[in-house]
């Protein structure tokens, strides 16, 4: 298959991130059709046209920490802001809780080698005037700064309006998923025919709460600032929200094709963490905020017709920051010595090279969680209890092998401790923000 390694043929990169999408929410990951039909026909088609990873993970089971890793290509634990689980509205005005503008980022590195750069959608990495997309390498930004907004009012759970163009508030009317899609399509139309390649970060808020489809403006009016929406929602609304996003991605792919840019565009799709209360994570256990598989194993799809053969399925172990390293590699640049990548480029694998060993480490302030995936084995600690699971045989993490494989458990625990010692400690003032608890709904 022809590749695009020649000078002047660097790929465009469209990096799509869903918000709180479960592992099996898409048809290509085993999700069942909804009453209205297939939930994700466009993403299913992307997987068929490119590569689908079955062992792809997010850097964290909660949103803003993963986004730090996505932007920097490094373990998020290296930056103070990422110790918040997640950054919340109380951090507005903070000079420390955000992505430092001086830190090398995916957009700043690509922009330095001639890429046009834009973020359309969610930022969630700190608030102006100290932080923001335009301060970290993006030429253009359209979307919300915070972690969650209403799809119609575009307000946060404090009632503050949160829709921006650059660093100016905009009062656009419409369903947020569709507004994000339209801006992405417009950007491709303005940019794809130019002389420079582009990075378009397309960060949907879907299917994050509140539970509102395109037809639910009345729900928005009733909710006000109660965006956690603990009294509403259902799987039917949730799946329609995914479908709206899928439709939007179809429009983005069509815009690339109309500009003759689809062939040499690397389109990446993943989620910032595992699913929330209405998600389908089968066969995995747990979800958002958990280091069990349902909180961190997420859909991973890539399409790049010039490079990736269609119909591929990979069991490569990989983390969000590996996509960042891959994009930097594909752009023909590298991270600076003062901010070396922890992410590992998958460019060779996309071209057809063999899979490779990839240890992956996690930690969470919430419930004192820690995890290490090494080959088929996973070391996990939750609430002070240590577990060992054979993930290849037991994806649901129900059969604790620790009591029978004591030496293996001890070795993996020691490996995790060595890795943890290489990271800054969790600050004493780091916060954990939970949207709901057992008083709101029964927990597993």
BAZA-348707 format. One line per field, with one value per residue (C-alpha): residue in one letter; z, y, x. Coordinates in pm, whole numbers, plus 50000, padded with zeros to 5 digits. Layout:
resn: [A, ...]
zz: [Z, ...]
yy: [Y, ...]
xx: [X, ...]
This chain:
resn: [X, X, X, X, X, X, X, X, X, X, X, X, X, X, X, X, X, X, X, X, X, X, X, X, X, X, X, X, X, X, X, X, X, X, X, X, X, X, X, X, X, X, X, X, X, X, X, X, X, X, X, X, X, X, X, X, X, X, X, X, X, X, X, X, X, X, X, X, X, X, X, X, X, X, X, X, X, X, X, X, X, X, X, X, X, X, X, X, X, X, X, X, X, X, X, X, X, X, X, X, X, X, X, X, X, X, X, X, X, X, X, X, X, X, X, X, X, X, X, X, X, X, X, X, X, X, X, X, X, X, X, X, X, X, X, X, X, X, X, X, X, X, X, X, X, X, X, X, X, X, X, X, X, X, X, X, X, X, X, X, X, X, X, X, X, X, X, X, X, X, X, X, X, X, X, X, X, X, X, X, X, X, X, X, X, X, X, X, X, X, X, X, X, X, X, X, X, X, X, X, X, X, X, X, X, X, X, X, X, X, X, X, X, X, X, X, X, X, X, X, X, X, X, X, X, X, X, X, X, X, X, X, X, X, X, X, X, X, X, X, X, X, X, X, X, X, X, X, X, X, X, X, X, X, X, X, X, X, X, X, X, X, X, X, X, X, X, X, X, X, X, X, X, X, X, X, X, X, X, X, X, X, X, X, X, X, X, X, X, X, X, X, X, X, X, X, X, X, X, X, X, X, X, X, X, X, X, X, X, X, X, X, X, X, X, X, X, X, X, X, X, X, X, X, X, X, X, X, X, X, X, X, X, X, X, X, X, X, X, X, X, X, X, X, X, X, X, X, X, X, X, X, X, X, X, X, X, X, X, X, X, X, X, X, X, X, X, X, X, X, X, X, X, X, X, X, X, X, X, X, X, X, X, X, X, X, X, X, X, X, X, X, X, X, X, X, X, X, X, X, X, X, X, X, X, X, X, X, X, X, X, X, X, X, X, X, X, X, X, X, X, X, X, X, X, X, X, X, X, X, X, X, X, X, X, X, X, X, X, X, X, X, X, X]
zz: [50000, 49916, 50205, 50237, 50368, 50096, 50184, 50153, 50212, 50588, 50681, 50806, 51149, 51279, 51642, 51760, 52130, 52268, 52630, 52867, 52588, 52699, 52552, 52389, 52300, 51932, 51697, 51597, 51964, 52007, 52076, 51976, 51741, 51901, 51822, 51554, 51396, 51418, 51677, 51514, 51143, 51054, 51323, 51238, 50879, 50991, 51175, 50865, 50649, 50888, 51218, 51537, 51861, 52117, 52394, 52374, 52703, 52829, 53044, 53322, 53410, 53436, 53184, 53247, 53356, 53027, 52838, 52999, 52867, 52526, 52494, 52623, 52520, 52877, 53190, 53329, 53679, 53584, 53592, 53898, 53725, 53632, 53999, 54012, 53949, 53753, 53728, 53847, 53823, 54158, 53985, 53777, 53837, 53955, 53833, 53882, 53778, 53402, 53116, 53148, 52829, 52823, 52816, 52479, 52346, 52044, 51879, 51968, 51832, 51508, 51467, 51499, 51189, 50975, 51069, 51101, 51435, 51570, 51864, 51810, 52122, 52485, 52643, 53021, 53093, 53292, 53248, 53101, 53169, 53284, 53061, 52738, 52393, 52226, 52489, 52422, 52047, 51887, 51634, 51661, 51930, 51943, 52231, 52610, 52852, 53138, 53192, 53124, 52974, 52876, 52508, 52452, 52704, 52688, 53060, 53330, 53651, 53817, 53563, 53391, 53012, 52860, 52481, 52334, 52008, 52093, 52427, 52349, 52458, 52176, 52210, 51937, 51931, 51873, 51990, 52096, 51916, 51590, 51653, 51709, 51393, 51182, 51303, 51222, 50873, 50818, 50931, 50689, 50408, 50484, 50552, 50368, 50030, 50157, 50128, 50492, 50664, 50960, 51303, 51391, 51748, 51750, 52111, 52137, 52473, 52374, 52527, 52859, 53075, 53075, 52885, 52595, 52233, 51949, 52028, 52403, 52435, 52683, 52906, 52904, 53016, 53300, 53421, 53475, 53638, 53761, 53490, 53662, 53567, 53842, 53809, 53433, 53126, 52995, 52756, 52465, 52500, 52560, 52244, 52038, 52168, 52041, 51709, 51675, 51726, 51476, 51219, 51280, 51223, 50895, 50792, 50885, 50675, 50385, 50412, 50394, 50089, 49920, 49959, 49826, 50167, 50298, 50148, 50341, 50664, 50979, 51154, 51514, 51736, 52106, 52438, 52731, 52975, 53017, 53022, 53273, 53415, 53089, 52901, 52775, 52885, 52827, 52906, 53130, 53491, 53629, 53455, 53491, 53801, 53817, 53725, 53655, 53279, 53227, 53344, 53120, 52822, 52547, 52173, 51961, 51585, 51315, 50943, 50703, 50354, 50232, 50507, 50700, 50524, 50571, 50801, 51053, 51417, 51668, 52022, 52074, 52428, 52406, 52598, 52493, 52496, 52237, 51986, 52068, 52010, 51685, 51558, 51644, 51465, 51158, 51141, 51123, 51446, 51803, 52160, 52318, 52554, 52853, 52799, 52665, 52567, 52776, 52486, 52230, 51857, 51680, 51333, 51247, 51361, 51146, 50850, 50919, 51154, 51441, 51777, 52073, 52452, 52614, 52997, 53116, 53461, 53634, 53973, 54122, 54436, 54438, 54649, 54647, 54316, 54121, 53821, 53596, 53275, 53172, 52899, 52992, 53359, 53551, 53901, 54063, 54401, 54513, 54869, 55000, 54845, 54594, 54305, 54016, 53703, 53386, 53151, 52846, 53022, 53255, 53116, 53385, 53660, 53870, 53932, 54161, 54091, 54360, 54630, 54382, 54202, 54495, 54337, 54019, 54216, 54426, 54115, 53946, 54267, 54290, 53925, 53994, 54301, 54097, 53831, 54093, 54253, 53917, 53927, 54151, 54452, 54462, 54625, 54962, 54836, 54521, 54500, 54393, 54257, 54232, 54042, 54228, 54491, 54637, 54779, 54423, 54270, 54381, 54308, 54198]
yy: [50000, 50346, 50567, 50940, 50973, 51211, 51576, 51788, 51490, 51511, 51406, 51623, 51502, 51503, 51390, 51317, 51263, 51159, 51232, 50941, 50688, 50326, 50043, 49869, 50174, 50146, 49876, 49783, 49705, 49480, 49739, 49637, 49846, 50091, 50111, 50370, 50147, 50128, 50368, 50437, 50350, 50613, 50506, 50142, 50230, 50406, 50092, 49882, 50125, 50140, 49986, 49906, 49848, 49613, 49692, 50072, 50261, 50615, 50769, 50818, 50713, 51079, 51360, 51642, 51418, 51227, 51558, 51662, 51341, 51391, 51742, 51667, 51306, 51248, 51085, 51344, 51294, 51516, 51829, 51971, 52047, 51683, 51581, 51722, 51443, 51636, 52013, 52171, 52513, 52618, 52630, 52932, 53200, 52952, 53009, 52644, 52425, 52413, 52325, 52561, 52769, 52716, 52337, 52169, 52038, 51853, 52174, 52382, 52119, 52079, 52451, 52499, 52281, 52454, 52297, 52500, 52418, 52439, 52302, 52269, 52144, 52087, 52222, 52145, 52229, 52550, 52892, 53220, 53446, 53199, 52904, 52833, 52674, 52985, 52990, 52628, 52616, 52644, 52921, 52885, 52768, 52725, 52547, 52529, 52580, 52373, 52007, 51996, 52231, 52214, 52129, 52418, 52695, 52625, 52700, 52515, 52370, 52707, 52879, 53052, 53076, 52878, 52894, 53070, 53169, 53228, 53405, 53589, 53458, 53382, 53349, 53095, 52925, 52553, 52200, 52188, 51866, 52016, 52350, 52169, 51963, 52269, 52455, 52153, 52127, 52500, 52474, 52191, 52390, 52689, 52498, 52166, 52324, 52529, 52471, 52366, 52049, 52095, 51954, 51966, 51859, 51774, 51725, 51651, 51685, 51394, 51168, 51342, 51450, 51626, 51371, 51579, 51486, 51732, 51735, 51801, 52179, 52152, 51928, 52195, 52461, 52238, 52146, 52490, 52443, 52085, 51945, 51616, 51531, 51271, 51244, 51183, 51027, 50673, 50443, 50552, 50922, 50833, 50626, 50896, 51141, 50909, 50886, 51267, 51269, 50986, 51184, 51478, 51268, 51157, 51522, 51578, 51282, 51403, 51749, 51595, 51393, 51701, 51880, 51582, 51553, 51222, 51002, 51166, 51253, 51051, 51046, 50926, 50847, 50763, 50857, 51047, 50772, 50483, 50504, 50669, 50562, 50472, 50333, 49981, 49856, 49483, 49263, 49501, 49598, 49952, 50287, 50648, 50704, 50334, 50168, 49847, 49786, 49961, 50290, 50296, 50062, 50265, 50261, 50325, 50366, 50517, 50571, 50688, 50551, 50636, 50426, 50200, 49890, 49847, 49595, 49564, 49470, 49507, 49383, 49630, 49770, 50149, 50466, 50802, 50961, 50707, 50871, 51200, 51049, 50897, 51231, 51404, 51129, 51143, 51520, 51461, 51637, 51545, 51659, 51884, 51740, 51919, 51748, 51397, 51187, 50899, 50810, 50561, 50618, 50362, 50486, 50166, 49956, 50164, 50086, 49715, 49643, 49396, 49466, 49516, 49498, 49812, 49830, 50082, 50242, 50434, 50584, 50763, 50968, 50847, 50530, 50500, 50317, 50195, 49968, 49817, 49626, 49408, 49159, 48947, 49041, 49334, 49443, 49647, 49812, 49954, 50065, 49906, 49564, 49421, 49204, 49017, 48943, 48751, 48995, 48772, 48506, 48724, 49068, 49115, 49101, 48857, 48583, 48720, 48522, 48702, 48434, 48170, 48375, 48554, 48601, 48745, 48983, 49097, 49156, 49366, 49561, 49635, 49746, 49983, 50123, 50192, 50369, 50568, 50682, 50838, 51059, 51358, 51257, 51335, 51680, 51693, 51957, 51767, 51730, 51452, 51567, 51305, 51373, 51116, 50843, 50552, 50791, 50885, 50537, 50190, 50109, 49778]
xx: [50000, 50127, 50232, 50268, 50623, 50747, 50820, 50510, 50282, 50241, 49888, 49609, 49500, 49143, 49148, 48792, 48719, 48381, 48290, 48209, 48147, 48124, 48330, 48032, 47822, 47918, 47797, 48152, 48227, 47925, 47655, 47303, 47087, 46844, 46475, 46558, 46826, 47207, 47345, 47683, 47684, 47946, 48193, 48126, 48212, 48529, 48636, 48569, 48767, 49061, 49169, 48981, 49172, 49020, 49272, 49280, 49271, 49222, 49493, 49238, 48883, 48783, 48786, 49033, 49326, 49297, 49290, 49620, 49774, 49614, 49757, 50106, 50169, 50286, 50152, 49913, 50050, 50345, 50124, 49949, 49621, 49572, 49566, 49211, 48959, 48836, 48898, 48572, 48412, 48562, 48901, 48795, 49060, 49324, 49680, 49780, 49485, 49525, 49757, 50057, 50086, 50464, 50435, 50483, 50151, 50024, 49895, 50203, 50442, 50248, 50199, 50576, 50630, 50371, 50037, 49720, 49556, 49202, 49006, 48633, 48456, 48545, 48866, 48840, 49206, 49176, 49020, 49141, 49317, 49582, 49493, 49312, 49336, 49480, 49757, 49856, 49904, 49562, 49507, 49129, 48890, 48514, 48344, 48302, 48592, 48447, 48368, 47996, 47737, 47373, 47324, 47081, 47156, 47533, 47551, 47746, 47605, 47675, 47450, 47744, 47726, 48013, 48042, 48343, 48502, 48865, 48839, 48517, 48177, 47934, 47558, 47490, 47152, 47131, 47202, 47568, 47658, 47532, 47704, 48035, 47986, 47905, 48214, 48431, 48283, 48333, 48696, 48767, 48609, 48831, 49151, 49171, 49244, 49538, 49910, 49956, 49835, 49602, 49527, 49158, 49087, 48718, 48610, 48239, 48062, 47835, 47723, 47801, 47507, 47260, 47054, 46923, 46870, 46827, 46452, 46480, 46491, 46203, 46417, 46688, 46441, 46317, 46667, 46811, 47151, 47087, 47309, 47394, 47032, 47002, 46625, 46615, 46766, 46743, 46928, 46708, 46794, 47158, 47186, 47019, 47282, 47555, 47374, 47368, 47746, 47787, 47586, 47816, 48126, 47969, 47942, 48308, 48422, 48207, 48366, 48712, 48608, 48459, 48792, 48988, 49155, 49021, 49293, 49576, 49396, 49456, 49116, 49135, 48838, 48838, 48675, 48822, 48720, 48481, 48105, 47874, 47537, 47355, 47656, 47706, 48047, 47989, 48173, 48365, 48288, 48285, 48279, 48381, 48602, 48699, 49029, 48844, 48830, 48496, 48643, 48949, 48907, 48740, 48670, 48982, 48936, 49158, 49113, 49387, 49329, 49680, 49839, 49600, 49470, 49094, 48933, 49215, 49160, 49445, 49498, 49784, 49787, 49778, 49692, 49544, 49889, 50006, 49769, 49941, 50285, 50157, 50026, 50354, 50547, 50322, 50377, 50752, 50842, 50936, 50886, 51149, 51409, 51256, 50918, 50990, 50692, 50563, 50334, 50460, 50409, 50189, 50284, 50467, 50173, 49936, 50161, 50135, 50424, 50391, 50230, 50464, 50474, 50331, 50312, 50051, 50021, 49743, 49667, 49368, 49322, 48961, 48941, 49323, 49311, 49613, 49655, 49920, 49849, 50143, 50072, 49773, 49796, 49656, 49746, 49469, 49419, 49084, 49002, 49322, 49255, 49505, 49391, 49551, 49347, 49420, 49250, 49282, 49076, 48867, 48784, 48520, 48784, 48584, 48847, 49119, 49436, 49637, 49608, 49727, 49995, 50157, 50498, 50351, 50129, 50427, 50638, 50373, 50312, 50685, 50686, 50396, 50574, 50890, 50685, 50494, 50820, 50913, 50599, 50523, 50314, 49944, 49918, 49746, 49503, 49398, 49020, 48784, 48448, 48174, 47853, 47650, 47676, 47483, 47223, 47129, 47124, 47229, 47593, 47736]
